[in-house]
Amino acid sequence: QVLLVESGGGLVQPGGSLTLSCAVSGLALDYLVIAWFRQAPGKEREGVSCISSSEGTTYFTDSVKGRFIMSKNFAKNTVHLRVTSLKPEDTAVYYCATKAARYGCYDNEDEYDYWGQGTQVTVSS
């Protein structure tokens, strides 16, 4: 079994930054593909980015390239998403999700087996 717990969301001004965290228990990061999704009010859930044991960050949407960066903290078995230069349209609930695989990234949420509860990011204008 794998448990994911997101944290780090909050209320920020446009142009601000946050670090979102996804703490993983049950399996080491080396054995997992981990992705971030987000769902804005009134919109479909969309893939943001993913990371695997064999590759760095893969971006699912051009809108976050150059602003969002994923990283791994192996000591804490935690994945982070650093979100910068935030815009009002980035407002969403951000979810992490994982699949037991060592490579490959998928923007289809049905590919993922485990999900966290989500953390709210609100960018106020």
C-alpha positions as CSV (number, residue, x, y, z in Angstrom):
1,Q,0.0,0.0,0.0
2,V,1.1,3.5,-0.7
3,L,0.0,6.6,1.1
4,L,0.4,10.2,-0.3
5,V,-0.1,13.3,1.8
6,E,0.1,16.7,0.2
7,S,0.9,19.9,2.1
8,G,2.2,23.4,1.4
9,G,-0.7,25.1,-0.3
10,G,-1.9,28.5,0.7
11,L,-3.0,32.0,-0.3
12,V,-0.5,34.1,-2.2
13,Q,-0.4,37.3,-4.3
14,P,0.2,37.1,-8.0
15,G,3.9,36.7,-8.7
16,G,4.4,34.8,-5.4
17,S,5.7,31.4,-4.8
18,L,5.0,28.2,-2.8
19,T,6.6,24.9,-2.3
20,L,4.1,22.0,-2.4
21,S,5.1,18.7,-0.8
22,C,3.9,15.1,-1.3
23,A,5.1,12.8,1.4
24,V,5.1,9.2,0.3
25,S,4.9,6.1,2.5
26,G,4.8,2.4,1.5
27,L,7.4,2.5,-1.3
28,A,10.6,4.3,-2.0
29,L,10.6,7.0,-4.6
30,D,13.0,4.9,-6.8
31,Y,10.1,2.6,-7.6
32,L,7.5,5.2,-8.4
33,V,6.3,7.6,-11.0
34,I,4.8,10.6,-9.3
35,A,2.7,13.2,-10.9
36,W,1.0,16.4,-10.0
37,F,-2.5,17.2,-11.2
38,R,-4.6,20.3,-10.5
39,Q,-8.3,21.1,-10.6
40,A,-9.4,24.7,-10.9
41,P,-13.0,25.7,-9.9
42,G,-15.4,24.7,-12.7
43,K,-12.7,23.0,-14.8
44,E,-11.5,19.5,-15.5
45,R,-8.6,18.1,-13.6
46,E,-5.4,18.5,-15.7
47,G,-2.0,17.1,-15.5
48,V,0.8,19.4,-14.4
49,S,4.0,17.4,-14.4
50,C,5.6,14.2,-13.4
51,I,8.9,12.7,-12.3
52,S,10.3,9.1,-12.4
53,S,13.3,7.3,-11.2
54,S,15.0,7.5,-14.6
55,E,14.1,11.0,-15.8
56,G,13.7,14.5,-14.4
57,T,10.6,16.7,-14.7
58,T,8.2,16.1,-17.5
59,Y,5.7,18.9,-18.1
60,F,2.1,18.1,-19.2
61,T,1.2,21.7,-19.9
62,D,3.2,24.5,-21.5
63,S,1.5,27.0,-19.1
64,V,3.8,25.9,-16.2
65,K,7.1,25.5,-18.0
66,G,9.7,27.9,-16.6
67,R,7.7,28.5,-13.5
68,F,7.1,25.1,-11.8
69,I,9.9,22.6,-10.9
70,M,9.6,19.2,-9.3
71,S,12.3,17.7,-7.0
72,K,12.9,14.7,-4.8
73,N,14.0,14.5,-1.2
74,F,15.1,10.9,-0.9
75,A,15.9,11.2,2.8
76,K,12.3,12.1,3.6
77,N,10.8,10.1,0.7
78,T,9.0,13.3,-0.4
79,V,8.4,15.0,-3.7
80,H,8.2,18.7,-4.0
81,L,6.6,21.0,-6.6
82,R,8.1,24.5,-6.4
83,V,5.6,26.9,-8.0
84,T,6.8,30.4,-8.8
85,S,5.5,33.5,-10.6
86,L,2.0,32.4,-9.7
87,K,-0.9,33.7,-11.7
88,P,-4.6,33.8,-10.8
89,E,-5.3,31.0,-13.3
90,D,-3.0,28.8,-11.2
91,T,-5.6,28.7,-8.5
92,A,-6.6,25.1,-8.0
93,V,-6.5,22.1,-5.7
94,Y,-3.2,20.4,-6.4
95,Y,-3.0,16.6,-6.1
96,C,-0.1,14.2,-6.2
97,A,-0.6,10.8,-7.6
98,T,1.6,7.8,-8.1
99,K,2.0,4.6,-10.2
100,A,4.3,1.7,-9.3
101,A,6.7,2.1,-12.2
102,R,10.3,3.2,-12.7
103,Y,9.9,5.2,-15.9
104,G,7.3,6.8,-18.0
105,C,5.0,9.7,-17.4
106,Y,1.3,9.8,-18.0
107,D,-1.1,12.7,-18.2
108,N,-4.1,10.4,-18.0
109,E,-5.3,10.4,-14.4
110,D,-6.7,6.8,-14.8
111,E,-3.1,5.6,-15.0
112,Y,-2.4,6.4,-11.4
113,D,-3.2,4.0,-8.6
114,Y,-2.9,6.2,-5.5
115,W,-3.9,9.8,-4.8
116,G,-3.4,12.3,-2.0
117,Q,-6.1,14.4,-0.6
118,G,-5.1,17.6,-2.3
119,T,-3.8,21.0,-1.2
120,Q,-5.4,24.3,-2.1
121,V,-3.4,27.0,-3.9
122,T,-5.2,30.3,-4.2
123,V,-3.6,33.2,-6.1
124,S,-5.4,36.4,-5.2
125,S,-5.7,39.3,-7.6
